């Protein structure tokens, strides 16, 4: 029973770190999305994808170093795994964004916030079990 508590405590610690890294990624994501959508007038879904990919790249390096403390020397392979998880996450993110913004008519940025929350859960467990296993 004691080892289960340690695993849970470690998992919670990793999830909190993942969340902190995610917050920095959210700033990058929202900033790039805003720049592309509002300033450069790029389509909102393309802008969303640009913001998401820039944030995912930043998140990979921060999660590799801090959250999962990976010592895997195959950074390129690991980065591609992380990006595969992120691309699936982008699909989830875009679907939620589309449903909330286009179908339910929520504000674009409120919809994006919910999409990020749902995608975060996917990204954490997929990266825990696949990328940084």
Beta strands, then each sheet from edge to edge (+ up, - down):
end
